[in-house]
Amino acid sequence: MVYTIGYAGLDIDRFLDILKENKISLLIDVRSLPKSKYFKDFDDNNLSKILPKIGVKYENWRKEFGARQDNFEFYTNGILDYEKFAKSEQFQNGIEKVKEFQNENICLMCSEIDPINCHRGVLCGRKIFENGMEVFHIIAKRNGETNIEDHTDFEKRLMLNLKTDNVQDAYIRQNKKIGYKLS
């Protein structure tokens, strides 16, 4: 199974408990810059040290799944265009790498709590789901409670939030809203 999670507002101990509760074996960091200004426990150098202690491998896939890309061909009107990027060789390599872990529980991690406000849900989760894999979004609230939303329910909530009954329209509009903008 493929999970996604955002760590903002969680303390590291609760985060580790969530990974253990969901039997995560590989945490894939999809942040383009794997550091946190406010949550230092989630810097890549710290995660790469503490996750193996609980039996979880750590990898950063910024090239494959990062929200900030150096190739300007992936941008439309100065915003990372998720459709263009998803067709790229590097993104497709990421999808193929995810498929290699089909017998494990893997989790894509970024910072935002709600996957609707993050490329891990709107881009990565979507394309993994479209490739026939189950995707579950772990929504961890600041009080430590968690809710797990499957990707079908994620899409329903996305359409409801954007007041549309067309999922493609919802993805395009959300991409424009949250996509990385060149300055």
GROMACS elastic network, one bead per residue, 0.5 to 0.9 nm:
[ bonds ]
;  ai    aj funct       b0    kb
    1   101     6  0.85564   500
    1   102     6  0.65660   500
    1   103     6  0.75792   500
    1   104     6  0.65705   500
    1   106     6  0.64643   500
    1   107     6  0.84193   500
    1   133     6  0.71866   500
    1   134     6  0.57145   500
    1   135     6  0.64972   500
    1   136     6  0.77181   500
    2    98     6  0.82575   500
    2   101     6  0.89584   500
    2   102     6  0.81828   500
    2   104     6  0.83715   500
    2   105     6  0.59440   500
    2   106     6  0.51037   500
    2   107     6  0.56905   500
    2   108     6  0.75651   500
    2   125     6  0.83202   500
    2   128     6  0.82808   500
    2   129     6  0.89789   500
    2   133     6  0.73536   500
    2   134     6  0.61794   500
    2   136     6  0.62943   500
    2   137     6  0.85091   500
    3    22     6  0.87555   500
    3    24     6  0.84010   500
    3   105     6  0.73080   500
    3   106     6  0.60723   500
    3   108     6  0.61990   500
    3   109     6  0.86381   500
    3   125     6  0.83823   500
    3   134     6  0.84163   500
    3   135     6  0.56309   500
    3   137     6  0.54909   500
    3   138     6  0.67151   500
    3   148     6  0.89795   500
    4   106     6  0.82883   500
    4   107     6  0.50122   500
    4   109     6  0.57714   500
    4   110     6  0.80816   500
    4   115     6  0.77142   500
    4   120     6  0.68906   500
    4   121     6  0.74161   500
    4   125     6  0.75423   500
    4   135     6  0.76643   500
    4   136     6  0.64288   500
    4   138     6  0.58418   500
    4   139     6  0.83942   500
    5   107     6  0.69143   500
    5   108     6  0.62950   500
    5   109     6  0.50040   500
    5   110     6  0.65779   500
    5   111     6  0.78598   500
    5   112     6  0.81053   500
    5   113     6  0.71002   500
    5   114     6  0.82886   500
    5   115     6  0.75352   500
    5   120     6  0.83466   500
    5   137     6  0.62162   500
    5   138     6  0.50810   500
    5   139     6  0.64247   500
    5   140     6  0.74457   500
    6     9     6  0.88655   500
    6    10     6  0.87020   500
    6   108     6  0.85653   500
    6   109     6  0.57169   500
    6   114     6  0.69830   500
    6   115     6  0.73780   500
    6   118     6  0.86186   500
    6   120     6  0.88854   500
    6   138     6  0.77297   500
    6   139     6  0.71527   500
    6   140     6  0.72454   500
    7    10     6  0.54890   500
    7    11     6  0.80366   500
    7    12     6  0.84156   500
    7    15     6  0.69979   500
    7    39     6  0.85063   500
    7    42     6  0.78025   500
    7   109     6  0.74939   500
    7   110     6  0.68235   500
    7   111     6  0.50624   500
    7   112     6  0.66939   500
    7   113     6  0.62910   500
    7   140     6  0.75079   500
    8    11     6  0.85072   500
    8    38     6  0.86430   500
    8    39     6  0.73756   500
    8   110     6  0.85672   500
    8   111     6  0.52330   500
    8   112     6  0.58082   500
    8   113     6  0.57969   500
    8   140     6  0.86921   500
    8   141     6  0.88558   500
    8   142     6  0.79016   500
    9    39     6  0.80563   500
    9   113     6  0.78729   500
    9   140     6  0.85556   500
    9   141     6  0.74912   500
    9   142     6  0.50978   500
    9   143     6  0.84744   500
    9   144     6  0.88863   500
   10    13     6  0.81932   500
   10    14     6  0.64550   500
   10    15     6  0.62686   500
   10    39     6  0.86121   500
   10   140     6  0.74968   500
   10   141     6  0.75766   500
   10   142     6  0.58250   500
   10   143     6  0.80398   500
   10   144     6  0.69131   500
   11    14     6  0.56030   500
   11    15     6  0.63209   500
   11    16     6  0.88359   500
   11    39     6  0.82512   500
   11    41     6  0.80581   500
   11   142     6  0.87431   500
   11   144     6  0.86161   500
   12    16     6  0.61454   500
   12    17     6  0.85975   500
   12    39     6  0.88393   500
   12    41     6  0.62944   500
   12    42     6  0.74710   500
   13    16     6  0.51679   500
   13    17     6  0.62358   500
   13    18     6  0.87327   500
   14    18     6  0.62266   500
   14    19     6  0.87411   500
   14   144     6  0.66820   500
   15    18     6  0.51706   500
   15    19     6  0.64506   500
   15    20     6  0.87933   500
   15   140     6  0.85222   500
   15   144     6  0.86702   500
   16    19     6  0.51227   500
   16    20     6  0.62674   500
   16    21     6  0.86092   500
   16    51     6  0.77970   500
   16    54     6  0.78924   500
   17    20     6  0.50396   500
   17    21     6  0.59889   500
   17    22     6  0.86129   500
   18    21     6  0.50141   500
   18    22     6  0.62723   500
   18    23     6  0.85443   500
   18    24     6  0.86891   500
   18   138     6  0.87068   500
   18   140     6  0.85445   500
   18   146     6  0.82317   500
   19    22     6  0.53320   500
   19    23     6  0.61206   500
   19    24     6  0.52458   500
   19    25     6  0.82540   500
   19    27     6  0.85587   500
   19    56     6  0.82660   500
   19   107     6  0.82947   500
   20    24     6  0.62000   500
   20    25     6  0.86324   500
   20    54     6  0.76321   500
   20    55     6  0.87563   500
   20    56     6  0.86343   500
   21    24     6  0.79065   500
   22   105     6  0.76828   500
   23    56     6  0.88931   500
   23   104     6  0.86098   500
   23   105     6  0.63748   500
   23   106     6  0.85822   500
   24    27     6  0.70831   500
   24    55     6  0.85646   500
   24    56     6  0.65766   500
   24    57     6  0.89043   500
   24   104     6  0.75087   500
   24   106     6  0.54298   500
   24   107     6  0.65296   500
   25    55     6  0.65993   500
   25    57     6  0.61465   500
   25    58     6  0.87984   500
   25   104     6  0.64556   500
   25   105     6  0.57425   500
   25   106     6  0.58947   500
   25   107     6  0.81395   500
   26    55     6  0.86544   500
   26    56     6  0.52825   500
   26    58     6  0.59032   500
   26    59     6  0.75733   500
   26   101     6  0.87543   500
   26   104     6  0.78982   500
   26   105     6  0.69871   500
   26   107     6  0.63761   500
   26   108     6  0.86499   500
   27    51     6  0.84001   500
   27    56     6  0.67298   500
   27    57     6  0.61069   500
   27    59     6  0.64258   500
   27    60     6  0.83836   500
   27   106     6  0.59493   500
   27   108     6  0.60579   500
   27   109     6  0.68114   500
   28    57     6  0.84296   500
   28    58     6  0.61663   500
   28    59     6  0.50813   500
   28    60     6  0.56384   500
   28    61     6  0.64377   500
   28   106     6  0.72691   500
   28   107     6  0.59169   500
   28   109     6  0.59794   500
   28   110     6  0.89025   500
   29    32     6  0.85327   500
   29    34     6  0.72128   500
   29    44     6  0.81828   500
   29    58     6  0.74588   500
   29    59     6  0.60891   500
   29    61     6  0.60505   500
   29    62     6  0.73099   500
   29    65     6  0.87680   500
   29    66     6  0.86658   500
   29   107     6  0.83716   500
   29   108     6  0.58894   500
   29   110     6  0.63226   500
   30    33     6  0.87004   500
   30    34     6  0.79563   500
   30    59     6  0.88491   500
   30    60     6  0.61509   500
   30    61     6  0.54116   500
   30    62     6  0.52721   500
   30    63     6  0.85524   500
   30    64     6  0.81185   500
   30    65     6  0.55032   500
   30    66     6  0.51455   500
   30    67     6  0.76523   500
   30   108     6  0.63590   500
   30   109     6  0.58793   500
   30   110     6  0.58273   500
   30   119     6  0.88340   500
   30   120     6  0.71960   500
   30   124     6  0.89257   500
   31    34     6  0.52439   500
   31    35     6  0.81538   500
   31    60     6  0.74553   500
   31    61     6  0.76960   500
   31    62     6  0.58024   500
   31    65     6  0.78668   500
   31    66     6  0.53948   500
   31    67     6  0.68712   500
   31    68     6  0.83654   500
   31   109     6  0.75083   500
   31   110     6  0.56083   500
   31   111     6  0.78408   500
   32    35     6  0.89414   500
   32    60     6  0.84809   500
   32    61     6  0.80865   500
   32    63     6  0.75757   500
   32    65     6  0.80607   500
   32    67     6  0.60789   500
   32    68     6  0.57707   500
   32    69     6  0.78432   500
   33    36     6  0.82412   500
   33    62     6  0.76765   500
   33    66     6  0.83415   500
   33    68     6  0.85214   500
   34    42     6  0.80560   500
   34    43     6  0.59022   500
   34    44     6  0.54292   500
   34    45     6  0.87190   500
   34    60     6  0.75320   500
   34    62     6  0.82845   500
   34   110     6  0.87381   500
   35    39     6  0.83674   500
   35    40     6  0.71874   500
   35    42     6  0.68048   500
   35    44     6  0.62032   500
   35    45     6  0.85641   500
   36    39     6  0.52131   500
   36    40     6  0.54770   500
   36    41     6  0.80310   500
   36    42     6  0.63044   500
   36    43     6  0.57244   500
   36    44     6  0.88694   500
   36   111     6  0.82722   500
   37    40     6  0.65487   500
   37    43     6  0.88086   500
   38    41     6  0.89850   500
   39    42     6  0.58115   500
   39    43     6  0.75907   500
   40    43     6  0.53963   500
   40    46     6  0.80168   500
   41    44     6  0.85423   500
   41    45     6  0.89686   500
   41    46     6  0.60770   500
   41    47     6  0.71768   500
   42    45     6  0.82890   500
   42    46     6  0.64853   500
   42    47     6  0.59994   500
   42   111     6  0.89286   500
   43    46     6  0.54603   500
   43    47     6  0.62645   500
   43    48     6  0.86428   500
   44    47     6  0.50899   500
   44    48     6  0.59406   500
   44    49     6  0.86153   500
   44    58     6  0.84962   500
   44    59     6  0.86887   500
   44    60     6  0.78971   500
   45    48     6  0.53260   500
   45    49     6  0.65976   500
   46    49     6  0.52709   500
   46    50     6  0.62901   500
   46    51     6  0.84806   500
   47    50     6  0.52660   500
   47    51     6  0.56549   500
   47    52     6  0.85343   500
   47    58     6  0.69914   500
   48    51     6  0.59639   500
   48    52     6  0.70942   500
   48    57     6  0.76721   500
   48    58     6  0.55940   500
   48    59     6  0.78094   500
   49    52     6  0.64531   500
   49    53     6  0.74999   500
   49    58     6  0.87782   500
   50    53     6  0.54206   500
   50    54     6  0.73018   500
   50    56     6  0.87226   500
   51    54     6  0.55069   500
   51    55     6  0.65033   500
   51    56     6  0.50348   500
   51    57     6  0.63233   500
   51    58     6  0.66669   500
   52    57     6  0.56931   500
   52    58     6  0.75801   500
   53    56     6  0.73728   500
   54    57     6  0.89630   500
   60    63     6  0.83718   500
   61    64     6  0.53014   500
   61    65     6  0.57867   500
   61    66     6  0.67683   500
   61    94     6  0.76385   500
   62    65     6  0.52546   500
   62    67     6  0.76636   500
   62    68     6  0.81819   500
   62    69     6  0.84903   500
   63    66     6  0.58200   500
   63    68     6  0.89315   500
   63    69     6  0.75500   500
   63    90     6  0.67802   500
   63    91     6  0.77597   500
   63    94     6  0.85321   500
   64    89     6  0.86586   500
   64    90     6  0.50730   500
   64    92     6  0.76409   500
   64    93     6  0.67864   500
   64    94     6  0.50096   500
   64    95     6  0.83021   500
   65    68     6  0.88600   500
   65    85     6  0.89813   500
   65    86     6  0.87835   500
   65    90     6  0.81990   500
   65    91     6  0.61157   500
   65    94     6  0.68268   500
   65   119     6  0.86352   500
   65   120     6  0.80313   500
   65   123     6  0.84907   500
   65   124     6  0.67521   500
   66    69     6  0.67214   500
   66   119     6  0.83130   500
   66   120     6  0.87629   500
   67    80     6  0.73926   500
   67    82     6  0.87742   500
   67   118     6  0.88590   500
   67   119     6  0.64346   500
   67   120     6  0.85045   500
   67   123     6  0.89156   500
   67   179     6  0.73023   500
   67   180     6  0.62510   500
   68    80     6  0.72493   500
   68   179     6  0.86974   500
   68   180     6  0.60474   500
   68   181     6  0.84569   500
   68   182     6  0.88590   500
   69    72     6  0.75349   500
   69    74     6  0.74461   500
   69    75     6  0.87315   500
   69    80     6  0.75812   500
   69    85     6  0.86616   500
   69   180     6  0.87279   500
   70    73     6  0.88246   500
   70    74     6  0.84633   500
   71    74     6  0.60144   500
   71    75     6  0.79701   500
   72    75     6  0.54759   500
   72    76     6  0.85806   500
   72    78     6  0.84888   500
   72    80     6  0.84350   500
   73    76     6  0.79426   500
   73    84     6  0.79961   500
   73    85     6  0.84870   500
   74    79     6  0.83514   500
   74    80     6  0.58194   500
   74    81     6  0.57447   500
   74    82     6  0.77389   500
   74    83     6  0.84942   500
   74    84     6  0.54694   500
   74    85     6  0.52715   500
   74    88     6  0.84087   500
   75    78     6  0.55634   500
   75    79     6  0.51427   500
   75    81     6  0.50814   500
   75    82     6  0.84485   500
   75    84     6  0.76439   500
   75    85     6  0.81769   500
   75   181     6  0.85471   500
   75   182     6  0.84933   500
   76    79     6  0.53872   500
   76    80     6  0.64520   500
   76    81     6  0.57346   500
   76    84     6  0.87330   500
   77    80     6  0.84869   500
   77    81     6  0.87989   500
   77   181     6  0.87545   500
   77   182     6  0.89878   500
   78    81     6  0.87165   500
   78   180     6  0.83045   500
   78   181     6  0.55936   500
   78   182     6  0.52087   500
   78   183     6  0.78475   500
   79    82     6  0.89625   500
   79   175     6  0.83494   500
   79   176     6  0.69286   500
   79   178     6  0.88838   500
   79   179     6  0.57709   500
   79   180     6  0.55790   500
   79   182     6  0.63386   500
   80    83     6  0.89067   500
   80    84     6  0.82353   500
   80    85     6  0.75283   500
   80   175     6  0.79929   500
   80   176     6  0.83596   500
   80   179     6  0.54792   500
   80   180     6  0.53989   500
   80   181     6  0.65184   500
   80   182     6  0.80742   500
   81    84     6  0.54325   500
   81    85     6  0.61988   500
   81    86     6  0.85249   500
   81   172     6  0.87584   500
   81   175     6  0.70909   500
   81   176     6  0.79802   500
   81   179     6  0.72126   500
   81   180     6  0.86919   500
   82    85     6  0.50882   500
   82    86     6  0.58220   500
   82    87     6  0.86309   500
   82   119     6  0.84217   500
   82   122     6  0.83940   500
   82   123     6  0.60672   500
   82   171     6  0.89815   500
   82   172     6  0.83001   500
   82   175     6  0.66949   500
   82   179     6  0.77366   500
   83    86     6  0.51211   500
   83    87     6  0.65124   500
   83   123     6  0.81598   500
   83   172     6  0.85624   500
   84    87     6  0.54358   500
   84    88     6  0.67991   500
   85    88     6  0.52253   500
   85    89     6  0.86723   500
   85    90     6  0.84515   500
   85    91     6  0.66976   500
   86    89     6  0.83103   500
   86    90     6  0.84856   500
   86    91     6  0.55034   500
   86    92     6  0.68254   500
   86   123     6  0.75703   500
   86   124     6  0.83210   500
   86   127     6  0.74702   500
   87    90     6  0.85060   500
   87    91     6  0.68134   500
   87    92     6  0.66977   500
   88    91     6  0.53819   500
   88    92     6  0.62053   500
   88    93     6  0.85543   500
   89    92     6  0.50905   500
   89    93     6  0.60210   500
   89    94     6  0.86552   500
   90    93     6  0.50008   500
   90    94     6  0.64227   500
   90    95     6  0.89016   500
   91    95     6  0.64731   500
   91    96     6  0.87979   500
   91   124     6  0.89242   500
   92    96     6  0.62677   500
   92    97     6  0.85872   500
   93    96     6  0.50610   500
   93    97     6  0.61676   500
   93    98     6  0.86724   500
   94    98     6  0.62409   500
   94    99     6  0.87037   500
   95    98     6  0.50930   500
   95    99     6  0.63761   500
   95   100     6  0.89144   500
   95   124     6  0.85892   500
   95   127     6  0.78871   500
   95   128     6  0.65101   500
   95   131     6  0.80500   500
   96    99     6  0.50491   500
   96   100     6  0.65560   500
   97   100     6  0.51715   500
   97   101     6  0.71009   500
   98   101     6  0.54651   500
   98   102     6  0.70301   500
   98   106     6  0.81966   500
   98   128     6  0.80060   500
   99   102     6  0.53331   500
   99   103     6  0.88972   500
   99   128     6  0.87888   500
   99   131     6  0.89559   500
   99   133     6  0.81538   500
  100   103     6  0.80030   500
  101   104     6  0.53707   500
  101   105     6  0.75954   500
  101   106     6  0.72781   500
  102   105     6  0.75422   500
  102   106     6  0.84580   500
  102   133     6  0.81985   500
  108   120     6  0.68753   500
  108   124     6  0.84855   500
  108   125     6  0.85405   500
  109   112     6  0.89777   500
  109   120     6  0.73767   500
  110   113     6  0.83780   500
  110   115     6  0.89514   500
  110   118     6  0.76339   500
  110   119     6  0.84907   500
  110   120     6  0.68504   500
  111   118     6  0.81111   500
  112   115     6  0.67855   500
  112   116     6  0.88756   500
  112   117     6  0.66837   500
  112   118     6  0.60483   500
  113   116     6  0.88343   500
  113   117     6  0.79457   500
  113   118     6  0.82656   500
  113   138     6  0.86726   500
  113   139     6  0.61185   500
  113   140     6  0.64836   500
  113   141     6  0.72415   500
  113   142     6  0.87502   500
  114   117     6  0.56402   500
  114   118     6  0.69273   500
  114   121     6  0.84988   500
  114   137     6  0.85757   500
  114   138     6  0.86369   500
  114   139     6  0.61343   500
  114   140     6  0.83117   500
  115   119     6  0.72858   500
  115   120     6  0.63577   500
  115   122     6  0.71102   500
  115   125     6  0.87815   500
  115   137     6  0.69025   500
  115   138     6  0.84635   500
  115   139     6  0.75882   500
  115   154     6  0.82363   500
  116   119     6  0.78095   500
  116   120     6  0.84817   500
  116   121     6  0.59501   500
  116   122     6  0.62441   500
  116   154     6  0.75724   500
  116   155     6  0.88341   500
  116   157     6  0.84566   500
  116   158     6  0.65732   500
  116   174     6  0.79300   500
  117   120     6  0.87111   500
  117   121     6  0.77647   500
  117   122     6  0.77393   500
  117   174     6  0.79399   500
  117   177     6  0.86221   500
  117   178     6  0.63991   500
  118   121     6  0.58212   500
  118   122     6  0.63870   500
  118   123     6  0.81896   500
  118   178     6  0.69158   500
  118   179     6  0.83795   500
  119   124     6  0.63929   500
  119   125     6  0.81021   500
  119   175     6  0.79893   500
  119   178     6  0.75879   500
  119   179     6  0.72974   500
  120   123     6  0.58033   500
  120   125     6  0.57055   500
  120   126     6  0.82921   500
  121   124     6  0.57848   500
  121   126     6  0.62114   500
  121   137     6  0.76204   500
  121   151     6  0.83362   500
  121   154     6  0.82366   500
  122   125     6  0.63194   500
  122   126     6  0.57848   500
  122   127     6  0.84773   500
  122   155     6  0.89518   500
  122   171     6  0.65028   500
  122   174     6  0.74289   500
  122   175     6  0.71975   500
  123   126     6  0.53383   500
  123   127     6  0.61948   500
  123   128     6  0.86154   500
  123   171     6  0.83462   500
  123   175     6  0.81806   500
  124   127     6  0.53602   500
  124   128     6  0.60904   500
  124   129     6  0.84549   500
  125   128     6  0.51977   500
  125   129     6  0.59921   500
  125   130     6  0.84973   500
  125   135     6  0.63781   500
  125   136     6  0.83494   500
  125   137     6  0.83781   500
  125   151     6  0.74521   500
  126   129     6  0.51231   500
  126   130     6  0.61034   500
  126   131     6  0.86689   500
  126   135     6  0.83047   500
  126   151     6  0.75480   500
  126   155     6  0.87495   500
  126   171     6  0.89982   500
  127   131     6  0.62157   500
  127   132     6  0.89390   500
  128   131     6  0.50676   500
  128   132     6  0.69233   500
  128   133     6  0.59694   500
  128   134     6  0.78573   500
  128   135     6  0.72794   500
  129   132     6  0.53609   500
  129   133     6  0.50022   500
  129   134     6  0.59412   500
  129   135     6  0.59578   500
  129   151     6  0.71918   500
  129   152     6  0.89683   500
  130   133     6  0.72556   500
  134   150     6  0.77751   500
  134   151     6  0.75775   500
  135   149     6  0.86155   500
  135   150     6  0.59891   500
  135   151     6  0.54966   500
  135   152     6  0.87086   500
  136   148     6  0.63030   500
  136   149     6  0.55496   500
  136   151     6  0.58565   500
  136   154     6  0.87496   500
  137   147     6  0.81168   500
  137   148     6  0.55316   500
  137   149     6  0.51004   500
  137   150     6  0.61694   500
  137   151     6  0.70427   500
  137   154     6  0.79045   500
  138   146     6  0.65927   500
  138   147     6  0.58952   500
  138   149     6  0.65532   500
  138   150     6  0.88551   500
  139   145     6  0.84014   500
  139   146     6  0.55142   500
  139   147     6  0.51358   500
  139   148     6  0.60800   500
  139   149     6  0.75152   500
  140   143     6  0.81451   500
  140   144     6  0.62506   500
  140   145     6  0.58922   500
  140   147     6  0.65078   500
  140   148     6  0.85499   500
  141   144     6  0.54143   500
  141   145     6  0.53879   500
  141   146     6  0.60121   500
  141   147     6  0.81510   500
  142   145     6  0.73679   500
  143   146     6  0.88375   500
  149   152     6  0.81593   500
  149   153     6  0.61918   500
  149   154     6  0.63099   500
  150   153     6  0.54874   500
  150   154     6  0.62347   500
  150   155     6  0.88882   500
  151   155     6  0.61821   500
  151   156     6  0.86341   500
  152   155     6  0.52096   500
  152   156     6  0.64290   500
  152   157     6  0.87672   500
  153   157     6  0.61330   500
  153   158     6  0.84796   500
  154   157     6  0.51673   500
  154   158     6  0.61000   500
  154   159     6  0.87003   500
  155   159     6  0.61878   500
  155   160     6  0.85160   500
  155   167     6  0.67576   500
  155   170     6  0.84093   500
  155   171     6  0.87315   500
  156   159     6  0.52443   500
  156   160     6  0.61364   500
  156   161     6  0.86162   500
  156   165     6  0.85259   500
  156   167     6  0.79976   500
  157   161     6  0.60252   500
  157   162     6  0.85585   500
  158   161     6  0.51588   500
  158   162     6  0.62685   500
  158   163     6  0.84444   500
  158   164     6  0.86873   500
  158   167     6  0.79157   500
  158   170     6  0.65793   500
  158   171     6  0.79937   500
  158   174     6  0.83551   500
  159   162     6  0.51388   500
  159   163     6  0.57639   500
  159   164     6  0.51306   500
  159   165     6  0.59524   500
  159   166     6  0.69521   500
  159   167     6  0.61520   500
  159   169     6  0.84561   500
  159   170     6  0.56146   500
  159   171     6  0.84933   500
  160   164     6  0.64281   500
  160   165     6  0.76575   500
  161   164     6  0.80291   500
  161   170     6  0.88137   500
  162   165     6  0.88522   500
  162   170     6  0.63623   500
  162   173     6  0.80096   500
  162   174     6  0.81452   500
  163   170     6  0.84304   500
  164   167     6  0.74955   500
  164   169     6  0.74175   500
  164   170     6  0.66673   500
  165   169     6  0.83101   500
  165   170     6  0.81161   500
  166   169     6  0.53324   500
  166   170     6  0.63160   500
  166   171     6  0.88825   500
  167   171     6  0.62528   500
  167   172     6  0.86970   500
  168   171     6  0.51780   500
  168   172     6  0.62828   500
  168   173     6  0.86422   500
  169   172     6  0.51647   500
  169   173     6  0.61067   500
  169   174     6  0.84998   500
  170   173     6  0.52218   500
  170   174     6  0.60247   500
  170   175     6  0.84482   500
  171   174     6  0.51598   500
  171   175     6  0.59907   500
  171   176     6  0.86677   500
  172   175     6  0.50996   500
  172   176     6  0.64055   500
  172   177     6  0.87601   500
  173   176     6  0.52058   500
  173   177     6  0.63355   500
  173   178     6  0.88580   500
  174   178     6  0.60576   500
  174   179     6  0.77649   500
  175   178     6  0.53964   500
  175   180     6  0.87469   500
  176   179     6  0.56202   500
  176   180     6  0.87279   500
  177   180     6  0.89859   500
  178   181     6  0.84776   500
